[in-house]
Amino acid sequence: AVSNRNKTGGAILSEEEIEALKKKEKSEGKDIWTEQEVNVMAEERPDDRPQPEYDIMFKQHVGTEDIYLGLSDRDPSSTHCDSLLVKVQLPNTKFANVDLDVKGPSKQQLVVQSPDYYLSTMLPYPVNKEKGKAKFNSDKGVLEVTLPTI
């Protein structure tokens, strides 16, 4: 009898079947990032200004019905966040000298520029920059940007 299995137990595939599987993997895409996202992050830095320290935090609005009764589908995970809070450390910087923008077709690239610092980072979720808010604490030199997720 002819067997389609090899001695180790796996199926024996013809070269045509192997090529078909490779094409299928490429078309389905097992990549983490799309080619477009890679191209956005591959852009050259415009100059040699250092990158400031920053933190990205997830925010969600919950009510008593969420906490005590569990009536909504909300949980503490980042998949249920309503907005992102980005805190950027910009010591010895005046707010008038800070330029802030959200770029890219996916609305996920945050760009913060000042005379001394340059930050370009990808956000974990697309955001609505028109509804975003920025607050600058000049005593601490911290820019807080709140951006609602889409």
N, C-alpha and C positions, 0 to 999 in steps of 0.2 A: 504494500500500500504506500502511496505517496503522501507525505506529510508536509503541511505548510508551516510547521514549527521547527525551530532549531533545538539543539540539545539543551540549551539553557532555559527553554520555555517560552521565549519570545517569538513573535510571528516573523517569518522571513518575507521581506518586501522586495519587490522588483525595483529596478532603478527608476522606472516610470512612476511607480507609486511613491517612491521617495521624493522625486521632483514635484509631484502633485502636492504632497504634504508640505514641502518647503514653500511653494507658491501660496498655499492656503494660509500658512503662518504669516507670510508677508502681507497678504491681503487683509487678514483679520487684525493684525497689528498687536503684538505683545509688548510694544514699546511703552515706557512710562510716560514719555513726553511726545507730543507731535512734532513734526519737523518744523512747523511754524514757531512753536514755543522754544525750540532749541535755537532757532535763528534770532529770536528776540534776546535771549540770554547771551548769545555769542557776540553781541555788539561790543565794540571796543569801548573802554572807558574814555571819556573825552579828555581827561587830563590826569595828573598824578595826585589830586586831592585825596586825602584818606577817607575811608568809609567810616561814618560814625557808628557807635553802638546803637542797636535798636532791638525792640521786642515786639512781637506780634501776638496779640491776645484775642481770644474769641469772646464775644459778648452775646448773651441772649436774654430776652425779656421773659420772665416767668411770673405767674400769678399764684395766688394761694391755691387755686384749683389744680395747678400743675404740681405743686409741692405736696399738698396734703391729700388730695383726692385722686391725683393721677389721671385726670379726665382728658388730657391731650396726649399726643404722641411724643412730647418733648422728653429728652433725656439729657444728661450732662455732656454728651459727646459733642465734638466740634461740628458734626453734620447738621445739628439743629441751631447753629449760631445765626443770629439776626444781623450782626455787624462785626467788623474787625476793628480793634483798637491797636494802632501802631504808635509806639513811643520811641522817639528818636532823640538821642542825646546830642545836643548842639551847644557845647559850652562856648562862652565868649562870643555869642552870635546874637545879632539883633533880628527881630522878627521881620523887619522891613527888607532885610537882605536874604530872606529865605524864599526859594521858589519851589513850589510843590505841584506835582502833576501825576495823573494816572494815565498811562499810555497803553498802547497795544490793542490789537483787534479783540482780544479776550478780556480787556479791562482788568488785567491782573498785574501790570508792571507799575510799581510805585517808584517815582523819581523825586528825590529831595536834594536841592542844591543850595549851597551857601558859599560865601567867599572862601571858607576854610574846609568844607566837607562836600562829599558827593556820595549819594546813596541811590542805587538802582537795584531793586529787589522784586522778585515775583511774589505775589500774594497767593495764599492757598485757594481763594475763591474769587470769582469775578465780582466786582463791586460797582456801585452806582456813584460816580464821582460828583454828580450834580447835587446829590443829597448829603454829601459828606460834610464833616465839620472839622475844623482845625483850631487848636488852642495852643498858645505858646506861653510857657511859664518862664519868664525872663530871669527870675531869681535862680532857678535850678538849671536853666538852659535846656529845657525839655519841650519838644514839639509833640503834641498828642493829636493824632489824626484818627477820627472815627468815620468809618466808611461802611454803609449798609451793604450787605451782600445781595446779589441778584438771585 
